Amino acid sequence: MTARILVVDDIPPNVKLLEARLSAEYFDVLTAANGPEALGICAEGSCDIVLLDVMMPGMDGFEVCRRIKNNPATAHLPVVMVTALDQPADRVRGLEAGADDFLTKPIDEVALVARVKSLARLKVVIDELRSGASKALSPGAREGAFAMTADDGKKGRILLVDDRASSSERIVQALSPHHEVTVETDAHRALFKAAEDDCDLFVVSLGLENYDGLRLCSQIRSLERTRNLPILAIAEADDRTRVLRALDLGVNDYLARPIDRNELLARAQTQLRHKRYADSLRNKVQQSIELALVDPLTGLNNRRFLETHLATMLDQAQRRRAPLSLMIFDIDHFKNVNDTHGHDCGDEVLKGFADRLRGVIRGGDLLCRLGGEEFVIVMPNSSLEIAAKVAERTRSAIQEEPFVIDSAGRTISITVSIGIAGRGPDSDPDSLYRRADRALYRSKSEGRNRVTADAA
């Protein structure tokens, strides 16, 4: 996986060294000699990942990172701090500035490539989620919607898989003050827990005695429920082959033994921040889908949803040679309700009507609001005769039970006209809908408050 890497360092030999190493892995490399130049490149959207030296004259790396993360347009860019400083306080300062990762000089080539590849995968996911969510948002709403919230990366639910008691005890001691940590020594049980317990981070030792740690990581990535779960691998210091293989399988990050407590905390917090941001974007994507396909007043699916799914339902019925019926409901004289009682009362009638239709449908039926006072129910595996009986029961119940229109308990009575059509040998969505609409027109023209069926 390639990416555009911005290397920021005021010392030319350092820049050349990183450029050569990254170019050998087929990354595109941009360079900047100071903080303001780097900020300009980031603002232009010209890079995917920033490798940022800490010690620079004028504006140091901490300040550059802080400005990148405080700008909503660039806050999602992964930033790796490259530093000769290895004290815990320096790591804390980098985290406070918003750094996503750390590399300590002299830079280990395997670590460099590993970190960059992991962040490149993350950037692809984030970009796809941001793109998906942006399609349903107005330009003015996007900036706030995509802003990264201040998250300390703590209070995560972490599942640790390690069958070495001394190792797992040290990891738990480091993480438990900030997170809820569960230890599992059996890989099969761990896989089940990861899928069922909704954990936030999976920490796995690649040196398990009775199971291949790499295979466990692969299984986590292959299951739909755990595919987006971040994985932090624990490896022996000299086991570079397994580390590289783990990264190829989709492991997000790794730590080499002996484990530094502060580095463990920093990397766990980084993965949790990334996951929470990605989850928030996924929620926005889901919300945008729902907004596009759901009627906001009644909570029912809308006309667009019907147009998307009716063809599929009809095709399935035709292939199985099974019946399918479509009903259109139109509330009689609904304009009079709005004119007499007001639109707020009209909205209460529409919501109450939708609730009653929900009580009619079965699990496989499709209920939509077309707009205004028109609703549709699609009933697979239901003949025209069965649909007519359901429609008549619904019509009668609507007529007999008044609708509450305000908090004072006032009620009004309404009736509904219904048109029905059943699937014919050559039915398509348009013809099926037109026949039901024609039947509805007959119900209305013949006095309303009745059910009319239009056979194929």
KOLTI-572593 format. One record per residue (C-alpha): residue number from 1; residue in one letter; x negated, y negated, z negated. Coordinates in steps of 0.25 Angstrom, whole numbers, plus 2048, in hexadecimal, padded with zeros to 3 digits. Layout:
N
pos, code, xx, yy, zz
NUM, A, X, Y, Z
...
end
This chain:
456
pos, code, xx, yy, zz
1, M, 800, 800, 800
2, T, 7FA, 7F3, 804
3, A, 7FC, 7E5, 7FE
4, R, 7F6, 7D7, 7FF
5, I, 7ED, 7D5, 7F3
6, L, 7E9, 7C7, 7EF
7, V, 7DB, 7C7, 7E8
8, V, 7D8, 7BB, 7E0
9, D, 7CA, 7B8, 7DB
10, D, 7C1, 7AD, 7DB
11, I, 7B4, 7B5, 7DD
12, P, 7B3, 7BA, 7EC
13, P, 7AB, 7C7, 7E9
14, N, 7B7, 7CC, 7E0
15, V, 7C1, 7C8, 7EB
16, K, 7B9, 7CF, 7F6
17, L, 7B8, 7DC, 7ED
18, L, 7C7, 7DD, 7EA
19, E, 7CA, 7D9, 7F9
20, A, 7C1, 7E5, 7FE
21, R, 7C7, 7EF, 7F4
22, L, 7D5, 7EB, 7F7
23, S, 7D3, 7EA, 806
24, A, 7CD, 7F8, 806
25, E, 7DB, 7FD, 801
26, Y, 7E2, 7F5, 80C
27, F, 7E7, 7EA, 804
28, D, 7E8, 7DC, 80A
29, V, 7E0, 7D3, 802
30, L, 7E1, 7C4, 800
31, T, 7D8, 7BC, 7F7
32, A, 7D8, 7AF, 7EF
33, A, 7CD, 7A8, 7E7
34, N, 7D5, 7A1, 7DD
35, G, 7E3, 7A0, 7D6
36, P, 7E9, 795, 7DE
37, E, 7E6, 79C, 7EB
38, A, 7EB, 7A9, 7E6
39, L, 7F8, 7A3, 7E1
40, G, 7FA, 79D, 7EF
41, I, 7F8, 7AB, 7F6
42, C, 802, 7B1, 7EC
43, A, 80D, 7A6, 7EE
44, E, 80C, 7A8, 7FD
45, G, 810, 7B7, 7FB
46, S, 803, 7BC, 802
47, C, 7FF, 7C7, 7F8
48, D, 805, 7D3, 7F1
49, I, 7FB, 7D4, 7E5
50, V, 7F1, 7CB, 7DE
51, L, 7E4, 7CF, 7D9
52, L, 7E0, 7C3, 7D0
53, D, 7D3, 7C1, 7C9
54, V, 7D4, 7BB, 7BB
55, M, 7C8, 7B3, 7BA
56, M, 7C9, 7A7, 7C5
57, P, 7C5, 799, 7C3
58, G, 7D0, 78F, 7C2
59, M, 7DD, 797, 7C2
60, D, 7DA, 7A5, 7BC
61, G, 7E0, 7B2, 7BF
62, F, 7EA, 7B1, 7B3
63, E, 7F0, 7A4, 7B8
64, V, 7F1, 7A9, 7C6
65, C, 7F8, 7B5, 7C2
66, R, 801, 7AD, 7B9
67, R, 805, 7A4, 7C5
68, I, 808, 7AF, 7CE
69, K, 811, 7B6, 7C4
70, N, 818, 7A9, 7C0
71, N, 81C, 7A6, 7CF
72, P, 829, 7AD, 7D2
73, A, 824, 7AE, 7E1
74, T, 817, 7B6, 7DD
75, A, 81A, 7BC, 7CF
76, H, 81D, 7CA, 7D5
77, L, 80E, 7CA, 7DB
78, P, 806, 7D5, 7D4
79, V, 7F9, 7CE, 7CE
80, V, 7ED, 7D6, 7CA
81, M, 7E3, 7CF, 7C0
82, V, 7D5, 7D2, 7C4
83, T, 7CC, 7CF, 7B8
84, A, 7BF, 7D2, 7B0
85, L, 7C7, 7CF, 7A3
86, D, 7CB, 7DC, 79D
87, Q, 7CF, 7D8, 78F
88, P, 7DE, 7DB, 78B
89, A, 7E0, 7CC, 789
90, D, 7DD, 7CA, 798
91, R, 7E7, 7D5, 79C
92, V, 7F2, 7CE, 793
93, R, 7EF, 7C1, 799
94, G, 7F0, 7C7, 7A7
95, L, 7FD, 7CD, 7A4
96, E, 803, 7C0, 79E
97, A, 7FF, 7BA, 7AC
98, G, 807, 7C4, 7B3
99, A, 7FC, 7CD, 7B8
100, D, 801, 7DB, 7BE
101, D, 7F4, 7E2, 7BD
102, F, 7E5, 7E1, 7B9
103, L, 7D8, 7E5, 7BF
104, T, 7CB, 7E4, 7B7
105, K, 7BE, 7E0, 7BD
106, P, 7B6, 7E8, 7C3
107, I, 7C2, 7EC, 7CA
108, D, 7C4, 7FB, 7CC
109, E, 7C7, 7FE, 7DB
110, V, 7D1, 809, 7D7
111, A, 7D8, 800, 7CD
112, L, 7D9, 7F5, 7D7
113, V, 7DF, 7FD, 7E2
114, A, 7E8, 804, 7D8
115, R, 7EE, 7F7, 7D2
116, V, 7EF, 7F0, 7E0
117, K, 7F7, 7FC, 7E6
118, S, 800, 7FD, 7DA
119, L, 803, 7EE, 7DB
120, A, 805, 7EF, 7EA
121, R, 810, 7F9, 7E8
122, L, 816, 7F1, 7DD
123, K, 816, 7E5, 7E6
124, V, 81D, 7EC, 7F2
125, V, 828, 7F1, 7E8
126, I, 82A, 7E3, 7E2
127, D, 82A, 7DC, 7F0
128, E, 835, 7E6, 7F5
129, L, 83E, 7E4, 7E9
130, R, 83C, 7D5, 7EA
131, S, 840, 7D5, 7F9
132, G, 84C, 7DE, 7F6
133, A, 851, 7D5, 7EB
134, S, 84E, 7C8, 7F3
135, K, 858, 7CC, 7FE
136, A, 864, 7CA, 7F5
137, L, 85F, 7BD, 7EE
138, S, 860, 7AF, 7F3
139, P, 852, 7A8, 7F5
140, G, 854, 7A0, 7E9
141, A, 857, 7AC, 7E0
142, R, 84B, 7B4, 7E4
143, E, 840, 7AD, 7DC
144, G, 847, 7AF, 7CE
145, A, 84C, 7BD, 7D2
146, F, 83D, 7C2, 7D5
147, A, 836, 7BB, 7CA
148, M, 82F, 7C4, 7C1
149, T, 834, 7C3, 7B3
150, A, 82A, 7C2, 7A7
151, D, 828, 7D0, 7A3
152, D, 81E, 7D5, 799
153, G, 81E, 7E3, 79E
154, K, 821, 7E8, 790
155, K, 82D, 7F1, 78A
156, G, 82C, 7FB, 795
157, R, 830, 80A, 794
158, I, 823, 811, 797
159, L, 822, 820, 79A
160, L, 814, 826, 797
161, V, 810, 833, 79D
162, D, 803, 838, 796
163, D, 801, 846, 790
164, R, 7F4, 841, 789
165, A, 7F9, 83D, 77B
166, S, 7ED, 834, 778
167, S, 7EF, 82D, 785
168, S, 7FE, 82B, 784
169, E, 7FC, 826, 775
170, R, 7F3, 81B, 779
171, I, 7FC, 817, 785
172, V, 808, 817, 77C
173, Q, 801, 80F, 771
174, A, 7FD, 804, 77B
175, L, 80B, 803, 782
176, S, 815, 806, 777
177, P, 814, 7F8, 770
178, H, 81A, 7F2, 77D
179, H, 821, 7FD, 784
180, E, 82A, 80A, 781
181, V, 821, 815, 785
182, T, 825, 824, 787
183, V, 81B, 82F, 788
184, E, 81D, 83B, 790
185, T, 813, 846, 791
186, D, 81A, 84F, 79B
187, A, 81B, 84A, 7AA
188, H, 828, 850, 7AD
189, R, 82F, 84A, 7A1
190, A, 828, 83D, 7A4
191, L, 82E, 83D, 7B2
192, F, 83C, 83F, 7AD
193, K, 83B, 834, 7A2
194, A, 836, 82A, 7AD
195, A, 842, 82D, 7B5
196, E, 84C, 82D, 7AA
197, D, 847, 824, 79F
198, D, 846, 817, 7A8
199, C, 837, 814, 7A3
200, D, 830, 808, 7A8
201, L, 822, 80D, 7AA
202, F, 81C, 81B, 7AC
203, V, 80E, 81D, 7A6
204, V, 808, 82A, 7AB
205, S, 7FA, 831, 7A8
206, L, 7F5, 836, 7B5
207, G, 7ED, 841, 7AD
208, L, 7F9, 849, 7A7
209, E, 7F5, 857, 7A4
210, N, 801, 85F, 7A8
211, Y, 806, 856, 7B4
212, D, 800, 84E, 7BF
213, G, 802, 83F, 7BB
214, L, 801, 83B, 7CA
215, R, 80D, 844, 7CD
216, L, 815, 83E, 7C2
217, C, 812, 831, 7C7
218, S, 817, 835, 7D5
219, Q, 824, 83B, 7CF
220, I, 827, 82E, 7C8
221, R, 825, 827, 7D5
222, S, 82E, 831, 7DD
223, L, 83A, 830, 7D4
224, E, 844, 825, 7D7
225, R, 847, 822, 7C9
226, T, 838, 820, 7C6
227, R, 833, 81B, 7D3
228, N, 831, 80D, 7CE
229, L, 82C, 810, 7C1
230, P, 81E, 80B, 7BF
231, I, 813, 815, 7BC
232, L, 806, 812, 7B4
233, A, 7FC, 81E, 7B5
234, I, 7F1, 821, 7AB
235, A, 7E5, 827, 7B2
236, E, 7D7, 82B, 7AE
237, A, 7CC, 821, 7B1
238, D, 7C5, 829, 7BB
239, D, 7D2, 82F, 7C2
240, R, 7D3, 825, 7CE
241, T, 7D8, 82F, 7D7
242, R, 7E5, 832, 7CF
243, V, 7E6, 823, 7CD
244, L, 7E6, 820, 7DC
245, R, 7F0, 82B, 7DE
246, A, 7F9, 826, 7D3
247, L, 7F9, 819, 7DA
248, D, 7FC, 81F, 7E7
249, L, 808, 826, 7E1
250, G, 80E, 819, 7DC
251, V, 808, 817, 7CE
252, N, 809, 809, 7CA
253, D, 7FC, 807, 7C1
254, Y, 7F2, 80F, 7BA
255, L, 7E9, 80F, 7AE
256, A, 7DC, 816, 7AC
257, R, 7D8, 81D, 79F
258, P, 7D4, 819, 794
259, I, 7E0, 810, 794
260, D, 7DE, 801, 790
261, R, 7EA, 7FE, 787
262, N, 7EB, 7F0, 78D
263, E, 7EA, 7F4, 79B
264, L, 7F5, 7FF, 799
265, L, 7FE, 7F4, 793
266, A, 7FB, 7EA, 79E
267, R, 7FE, 7F4, 7A9
268, A, 80B, 7FA, 7A3
269, Q, 810, 7EC, 7A1
270, T, 80D, 7E9, 7B0
271, Q, 814, 7F5, 7B5
272, L, 820, 7F1, 7AC
273, R, 821, 7E3, 7B1
274, H, 820, 7E8, 7BF
275, K, 82B, 7F2, 7BD
276, R, 834, 7E8, 7B7
277, Y, 832, 7DE, 7C2
278, A, 835, 7E9, 7CC
279, D, 841, 7ED, 7C5
280, S, 847, 7DF, 7C4
281, L, 845, 7DE, 7D3
282, R, 84C, 7EB, 7D5
283, N, 857, 7E6, 7CD
284, K, 858, 7DA, 7D5
285, V, 858, 7E2, 7E2
286, Q, 864, 7EB, 7DC
287, Q, 86B, 7DE, 7D8
288, S, 86A, 7D9, 7E6
289, I, 86F, 7E5, 7EC
290, E, 87B, 7E5, 7E2
291, L, 87E, 7D7, 7E5
292, A, 87E, 7DA, 7F4
293, L, 887, 7E6, 7F3
294, V, 890, 7E3, 7E7
295, D, 89C, 7DA, 7E5
296, P, 898, 7D0, 7DA
297, L, 8A6, 7CF, 7D5
298, T, 8AB, 7DD, 7D4
299, G, 89E, 7E4, 7D3
300, L, 8A3, 7ED, 7DF
301, N, 89A, 7F0, 7EB
302, N, 89D, 7E6, 7F6
303, R, 8A0, 7E6, 805
304, R, 891, 7E7, 809
305, F, 890, 7F4, 800
306, L, 89C, 7FA, 807
307, E, 897, 7F7, 815
308, T, 88A, 7FE, 811
309, H, 890, 80A, 80B
310, L, 89D, 80D, 812
311, A, 895, 812, 81E
312, T, 88D, 81C, 816
313, M, 899, 821, 80F
314, L, 8A1, 822, 81C
315, D, 895, 82A, 822
316, Q, 894, 833, 817
317, A, 8A3, 836, 817
318, Q, 8A3, 839, 826
319, R, 897, 842, 825
320, R, 89E, 84A, 81A
321, R, 8AB, 849, 822
322, A, 8B1, 844, 814
323, P, 8BC, 839, 813
324, L, 8BA, 82B, 80F
325, S, 8C3, 820, 80C
326, L, 8C2, 811, 80C
327, M, 8CC, 808, 804
328, I, 8CD, 7F9, 805
329, F, 8D4, 7F1, 7F9
330, D, 8D9, 7E3, 7FB
331, I, 8DF, 7DC, 7EE
332, D, 8ED, 7D6, 7F3
333, H, 8EE, 7C7, 7F3
334, F, 8E1, 7C5, 7EB
335, K, 8E1, 7B7, 7F0
336, N, 8ED, 7B4, 7E8
337, V, 8E5, 7B9, 7DB
338, N, 8DA, 7AF, 7DE
339, D, 8E4, 7A4, 7E1
340, T, 8ED, 7A6, 7D5
341, H, 8E3, 7AA, 7CA
342, G, 8D6, 7A5, 7CF
343, H, 8CA, 7AC, 7D5
344, D, 8C5, 7B1, 7C7
345, C, 8D1, 7B9, 7C5
346, G, 8D0, 7BE, 7D3
347, D, 8C2, 7C3, 7D0
348, E, 8C7, 7CA, 7C4
349, V, 8D1, 7D1, 7CD
350, L, 8C6, 7D5, 7D6
351, K, 8BD, 7DB, 7CB
352, G, 8C9, 7E2, 7C5
353, F, 8CD, 7E8, 7D2
354, A, 8BF, 7ED, 7D5
355, D, 8BF, 7F3, 7C7
356, R, 8CC, 7FB, 7CA
357, L, 8C6, 800, 7D8
358, R, 8BA, 805, 7D0
359, G, 8C3, 80E, 7C9
360, V, 8C8, 814, 7D6
361, I, 8BC, 818, 7DC
362, R, 8B4, 825, 7DB
363, G, 8A5, 826, 7DA
364, G, 8A2, 827, 7E9
365, D, 8AC, 81C, 7ED
366, L, 8A7, 80E, 7F1
367, L, 8AE, 802, 7EC
368, C, 8AB, 7F4, 7F2
369, R, 8B1, 7E6, 7F1
370, L, 8B2, 7E1, 800
371, G, 8B4, 7D2, 7FB
372, G, 8C0, 7CA, 7F7
373, E, 8CB, 7D4, 7F2
374, E, 8C7, 7DF, 7FB
375, F, 8C1, 7EC, 7F6
376, V, 8BD, 7FA, 7FC
377, I, 8BC, 808, 7F7
378, V, 8B5, 813, 7FF
379, M, 8B9, 821, 7FB
380, P, 8B0, 82C, 800
381, N, 8B6, 83A, 800
382, S, 8C4, 834, 7FF
383, S, 8CF, 836, 80A
384, L, 8D8, 82B, 80E
385, E, 8E3, 832, 806
386, I, 8DB, 832, 7F9
387, A, 8D7, 824, 7FB
388, A, 8E5, 81F, 7FD
389, K, 8E9, 825, 7F0
390, V, 8DE, 81F, 7E9
391, A, 8E1, 811, 7F0
392, E, 8F0, 813, 7EC
393, R, 8EC, 815, 7DD
394, T, 8E3, 809, 7DD
395, R, 8EE, 800, 7E4
396, S, 8F8, 805, 7DA
397, A, 8EF, 803, 7CE
398, I, 8EB, 7F5, 7D3
399, Q, 8F9, 7F1, 7D4
400, E, 8FD, 7F6, 7C6
401, E, 8F2, 7F0, 7BD
402, P, 8F0, 7E1, 7BD
403, F, 8E3, 7DB, 7BD
404, V, 8DD, 7D3, 7B2
405, I, 8D8, 7C5, 7B7
406, D, 8D3, 7BD, 7AB
407, S, 8CE, 7BF, 79D
408, A, 8DC, 7BB, 798
409, G, 8E1, 7C8, 79D
410, R, 8EA, 7C2, 7A8
411, T, 8ED, 7CC, 7B3
412, I, 8F2, 7CC, 7C1
413, S, 8F7, 7D8, 7CA
414, I, 8F1, 7DA, 7D8
415, T, 8F3, 7E5, 7E3
416, V, 8EA, 7EA, 7ED
417, S, 8EB, 7EF, 7FC
418, I, 8E3, 7FA, 800
419, G, 8DE, 800, 80E
420, I, 8D8, 80D, 810
421, A, 8D1, 814, 81B
422, G, 8CB, 822, 81C
423, R, 8BF, 827, 823
424, G, 8C2, 82C, 831
425, P, 8B9, 835, 83B
426, D, 8B2, 829, 841
427, S, 8B3, 81F, 836
428, D, 8A8, 814, 834
429, P, 8A8, 80A, 829
430, D, 8AE, 7FF, 831
431, S, 8BA, 807, 836
432, L, 8BD, 80D, 828
433, Y, 8BD, 7FF, 822
434, R, 8C5, 7F9, 82D
435, R, 8D0, 804, 82C
436, A, 8D1, 802, 81D
437, D, 8D2, 7F3, 81F
438, R, 8DD, 7F5, 829
439, A, 8E4, 7FE, 81F
440, L, 8E2, 7F3, 814
441, Y, 8E8, 7E9, 81E
442, R, 8F4, 7F1, 81F
443, S, 8F6, 7F2, 810
444, K, 8F6, 7E3, 80F
445, S, 8FF, 7E0, 81B
446, E, 909, 7EA, 816
447, G, 90B, 7E4, 808
448, R, 8FE, 7E6, 801
449, N, 8FC, 7EE, 7F4
450, R, 8FC, 7FB, 7FC
451, V, 8F2, 806, 802
452, T, 8F1, 808, 810
453, A, 8E8, 813, 817
454, D, 8E2, 813, 825
455, A, 8DF, 821, 829
456, A, 8D3, 823, 833
end
